[in-house]
């Protein structure tokens, strides 16, 4: 059982360190993406 406990602790520690930003996260990146999409839509409609 000791190996299993150490393995799980390692997985939990690795998950805690992970700092992946999801695309649907709120913030400046999302706002910039939406602005870019709206700009492209305006250009498409104008053409």
N, C-alpha and C positions, 0 to 999 in steps of 0.2 A: 504493500500500500504506500510505502514511503515514496517510491518512484512516481506513482500516480499523483500524489499530493504535490510533489515538486514540479511535475509537468503542468498541472493546473495552475499553480502559482506563477509559473513562467508565462503561460498563456494570458493570465489576467494582467500581469505586469506589462506584457507587450501590447495588449489592448488599451491599457491606460496611457501608454506613451503615444499611441497613434493619434495623429492630428489631421485626419482627412477632412477636407471641406466638401460637403455635398452641394451639388448644383442648385438645389432648391433652398439652400440656407439663405436667410435674410441678410442683407448687408449691401455694401457698396458694389461688390462684384455683380450681384443680382441686378441692382439698379442700372449699372453700366450696360449689362447685357440687354435689359429691357429697352433702354434708350437706343441702343444700336439697332435692335430689331424694329423699333418704331421708325427710325430714320430710314432703314432699308425699305420698309413698307411704304413710306411717303414717296421715296424715289421710284418705287415700282409703280405706284398709282399715277405719278406724274408722267411717266413714259408712255 
